[in-house]
Amino acid sequence: MCFAHVIRETAANAERILAHSETGYRLLRGNNFAIANFMNYLREFGGKGSRFDYLLGELIGSDPNDPNVYRFAIEYLWNKGQLTEALALARKLERLCTPPINPRTLYCYRQDLQIAHLLERGQFDPLEEARRIVRDLENAAGARRDHP
């Protein structure tokens, strides 16, 4: 999985990057990091389509306690204009972040070093962040209804 990151600096390596990240995805079936890694490269270098949507479904099912899975999927769906689907996932994220928070959920948040630092300092509240995402999506969905 790491080789794609190493050769990433050159756009000419796009084909090799996709091949290596796909290999990581295939060898580490069900691993949410491998799926998201492959999806990120697909998003960056093209080839989204139905394959990307299939991978998104696989990613969501890969680790129901990983908030990063939901955040990734919400962002993708929001950017596609699928606000209803994004909002449904945001509400699942909100439930996931409602205390008591699963230790796996906190572990996954801490994989982002910036969030880990903020958690340590008491400056990141997973539930408040999830609620903010829900509010933002509700506002975006409401604005879209008001202005077709």
C-alpha positions in Angstrom: 0.0 0.0 0.0 2.9 2.4 0.7 4.5 2.2 -2.7 1.8 4.3 -4.3 2.5 7.1 -1.7 6.2 6.9 -2.5 5.9 7.3 -6.3 3.0 9.8 -5.9 5.2 12.9 -6.6 5.1 12.3 -10.4 1.8 12.6 -12.2 3.3 10.3 -14.9 3.1 7.5 -12.3 -0.7 7.6 -12.2 -1.1 4.2 -13.8 1.4 2.6 -11.5 -0.1 4.3 -8.4 -3.5 3.0 -9.3 -2.2 -0.5 -9.9 -0.3 -0.6 -6.6 -3.1 0.8 -4.6 -5.5 -1.7 -6.2 -3.1 -4.5 -5.3 -3.2 -3.3 -1.7 -7.0 -3.3 -1.8 -7.1 -6.8 -3.3 -4.6 -8.3 -0.9 -6.1 -6.7 2.2 -9.8 -7.4 1.5 -12.1 -5.7 3.9 -9.4 -3.4 5.2 -10.9 0.1 5.4 -7.5 1.8 5.0 -6.7 -0.2 1.8 -10.2 0.6 0.4 -10.0 4.3 1.2 -6.5 4.5 -0.1 -7.5 2.9 -3.4 -10.6 5.2 -3.6 -8.5 8.3 -3.0 -6.3 7.4 -5.9 -9.3 6.6 -8.1 -10.8 9.9 -7.2 -7.5 11.7 -8.0 -6.6 10.0 -11.2 -10.1 9.3 -12.6 -12.0 6.1 -13.1 -14.7 6.7 -10.6 -18.0 5.6 -12.0 -19.9 2.6 -10.8 -16.7 1.0 -9.5 -16.2 3.9 -7.2 -19.8 3.6 -5.9 -19.3 -0.2 -5.3 -16.1 0.6 -3.4 -17.9 3.2 -1.4 -20.5 0.6 -0.3 -17.7 -1.8 0.6 -15.9 0.9 2.6 -19.0 1.7 4.6 -19.4 -1.9 5.5 -15.7 -2.5 6.3 -15.7 -1.0 9.8 -19.0 0.3 11.2 -17.1 1.8 14.2 -14.6 3.9 12.1 -15.8 7.5 11.9 -13.4 8.1 9.1 -15.3 5.7 6.9 -18.4 7.8 7.4 -16.6 11.1 6.9 -15.1 9.9 3.7 -18.4 8.7 2.3 -20.3 11.8 3.5 -17.8 14.0 1.7 -18.0 12.0 -1.5 -21.8 11.9 -1.5 -22.1 15.6 -0.7 -19.8 16.5 -3.6 -21.9 14.3 -5.9 -25.0 16.2 -4.7 -26.5 13.1 -3.0 -27.5 15.0 0.1 -30.2 12.6 1.3 -27.7 9.7 1.3 -25.0 11.9 2.9 -27.4 13.0 5.6 -28.4 9.5 6.4 -24.7 8.6 6.9 -24.1 11.8 8.9 -26.9 10.7 11.3 -25.2 7.3 11.7 -22.0 9.1 12.4 -23.8 11.2 15.1 -25.1 8.0 16.7 -21.6 6.5 16.6 -20.2 9.5 18.4 -22.9 9.6 21.1 -21.5 8.6 24.5 -20.4 6.2 25.5 -18.1 6.1 22.5 -16.9 2.8 21.3 -13.1 2.5 22.0 -12.6 1.5 18.3 -14.2 4.8 17.3 -11.8 6.8 19.5 -8.8 4.7 18.2 -9.8 5.5 14.6 -10.1 9.2 15.4 -6.7 9.2 16.9 -5.2 7.8 13.7 -5.4 11.5 12.4 -2.5 13.1 14.4 -4.2 16.5 14.3 -7.4 15.1 15.8 -5.4 13.0 18.3 -3.7 16.2 19.5 -7.0 18.1 19.8 -8.6 15.2 21.6 -5.7 15.2 24.1 -6.2 18.9 24.7 -9.9 18.6 25.0 -10.4 20.7 21.9 -12.2 18.1 19.7 -15.6 16.7 20.6 -16.6 13.9 18.2 -20.3 14.3 18.9 -20.2 18.1 18.3 -18.3 17.5 15.1 -20.9 14.9 13.9 -23.7 17.3 14.9 -22.1 20.1 12.9 -21.9 17.8 9.8 -25.6 16.9 10.2 -26.5 20.6 10.5 -24.4 21.6 7.5 -26.1 18.9 5.4 -29.6 19.8 6.6 -28.8 23.4 5.7 -27.5 22.4 2.3 -30.5 20.2 1.6 -32.9 22.9 2.7 -31.2 25.5 0.5 -31.4 23.2 -2.4 -35.1 22.7 -1.9 -35.6 26.5 -1.6 -33.6 27.2 -4.7 -34.0 24.4 -7.3 
